[in-house]
Amino acid sequence: MTAQPSMRPDSFVAKEQAENRTTAPHILPIYATSSFAFENLDECIKVFQNPTTAHTYSRYGNPTTDTVARKIAELEAFGSGIEAYGVMTSSGMSAIAALLLGLLRNGDQILTQGNLYGGTTELLADILQPLGVGVHFVHLRDLEQVEQALRTYPRIRMVYAETPANPTLACIDLEAIARLAHQYDAWLAVDNTFATPLLQQPLAYGADFVVHSATKFLNGHGNSIAGVVVGRDAALTRQRVWRAVKLIGANCSPFEAWLAHNGLKTLALRMERHCTNAMALAQYLEQHPAVARVNYPGLPSHPDAELARRQMRGGFGAMLSFELNDGFEAALQCVNRLKFCSLAPTLGDVDTLVLHPASSSHLNIPRELRLQNGITDGLVRVSVGIENPADIIADFEQALQW
Ligand SMILES: *Cc1c(COP(=O)(O)O)cnc(C)c1O
């Protein structure tokens, strides 16, 4: 038999090399490794007894992924004095699924709103409900409805909110909802994808958990799919939610986490520009004769403008929608004529993205049902990018000329 060259674990070789020179990386390294080697069995036993102290296997945790989770948790808690814990996941949907499956048991119930992200509504109806988790939909804006539901159904363990929400950017009073939820022994979980922690910090208003699709603004460049759960209770977040992520296998890949991390570095700059661009476009569209209505929480005409001013800071986000006077045909014509903006079923990118919900994301939802949630035939949704605002407005100007 031919002798094989010595194949010691890479990390030990790297450690020996590091002793001789400075190798502290300036940029977060991508730990592309499935597992982590131990010096000896004693260390192995110690780590398995307390897995949050070290890394063992990348489905359980990975230095790249954990660094990004911690950074997002710190952003969500910044300035509030709260200690928060984060767990990265493979997508926004798996963050929501891990949160719900980690915390809820058969017979437990959820109180939520009808205008959730579509995937979340499907997850509740098609996965959670058949597993025995009850779901109640109310207008979370209506605190009397909320309290009545909490009083009537003592098995409600979680209130799940999204604010601002698709497609009309309706807002929910997080402080009031958190108070009610806690009064009835329920958690408040908030999908903070649209606002980001820069503009809105649900934990500071009393929320127990925050989820994000990191695919959107946190990354900002549209080049990865990732999610995160942030919680203020160490045991619930690191044991219940983390365990669900670990056992479902919903862990985030270190590369996707790294891409999100790259985006985080410019989050503050991007959100500032997103907000001023969205406000400029909202104001332009509001005075356009072809436009019936503009939904943007930064406009005084928005029904939740006052709440948004109180609850958000530094701006009102990048998302807006508007309704054309001439319905379906006019919306199609406008979207088809846009040249500078892209037609794409995502949001939160540096580029301006438009979507016509009635003919795409909500195509398979009965017309009556989508109308109930404000998704009219002539509604166009815009995720306003960070380009020169004059270019964005000029594109809409030429698209709305008929
Ligand atoms: C996109 C999105 C999700 C789902 O996130 P993925 O990363 O696509 O799984 C959840 N909530 C909101 C508000 C979203 O916009």
PDBQT file of the ligand as one rigid body, heavy atoms in Angstrom, charges set to zero:
ROOT
HETATM    1  C1  LIG A 501     -40.459  38.196   1.193  1.00  0.00    +0.000 C 
HETATM    2  C2  LIG A 501     -41.170  38.260   2.470  1.00  0.00    +0.000 A 
HETATM    3  C3  LIG A 501     -41.257  37.131   3.306  1.00  0.00    +0.000 A 
HETATM    4  C4  LIG A 501     -40.686  35.786   2.911  1.00  0.00    +0.000 C 
HETATM    5  O1  LIG A 501     -39.305  35.838   2.815  1.00  0.00    +0.000 OA
HETATM    6  P1  LIG A 501     -38.407  34.859   1.892  1.00  0.00    +0.000 P 
HETATM    7  O2  LIG A 501     -37.030  35.291   2.165  1.00  0.00    +0.000 OA
HETATM    8  O3  LIG A 501     -38.870  35.050   0.478  1.00  0.00    +0.000 OA
HETATM    9  O4  LIG A 501     -38.692  33.470   2.355  1.00  0.00    +0.000 OA
HETATM   10  C5  LIG A 501     -41.911  37.271   4.519  1.00  0.00    +0.000 A 
HETATM   11  N1  LIG A 501     -42.466  38.448   4.896  1.00  0.00    +0.000 NA
HETATM   12  C6  LIG A 501     -42.413  39.545   4.110  1.00  0.00    +0.000 A 
HETATM   13  C7  LIG A 501     -43.041  40.806   4.583  1.00  0.00    +0.000 C 
HETATM   14  C8  LIG A 501     -41.772  39.489   2.879  1.00  0.00    +0.000 A 
HETATM   15  O5  LIG A 501     -41.733  40.576   2.096  1.00  0.00    +0.000 OA
ENDROOT
TORSDOF 0
